[in-house]
Amino acid sequence: VQLQASGGGLVQAGGSLRLSCAASGRTFSSYAMGWFRQAPGKEREFVAAISWSGGSTYYADSVKGRFTISRDNAKNTVYLQMNSLKPEDTAVYYCAASPWVSSLEGEYDYWGQGTQVTVSS
């Protein structure tokens, strides 16, 4: 599975962005998908994950209620809708694919290249 993340950019605090992650390969629908982020000088951290069917979603406490993960298996794409953005959300955002839903980075086998999100105060 090859993953291509897009949709990052510069936004003011309180604004919104939607990230997309397009996957190649016919097995996309069999993978759980996750979003992670890495801020400058910090370790990469879990943001959100969704099961292969889309029926189960999980979020980091820091984004719960503000971010929404979703997927369209017909389009081989997973999304991250980010609302009420804060300066502390500034990071490179990565999408990743795993055989099962997990918040653990090591459980993910495939990674996209990352897309920069910058939130100005």
Salt bridges, closest charged atoms under 4 A:
GLU45 OE2 - ARG37 NE 2.66
ASP61 OD1 - LYS64 NZ 3.13
ASP89 OD1 - ARG37 NH1 2.90
ASP89 OD2 - ARG66 NH1 2.74
GLU105 OE2 - ARG44 NH2 2.89
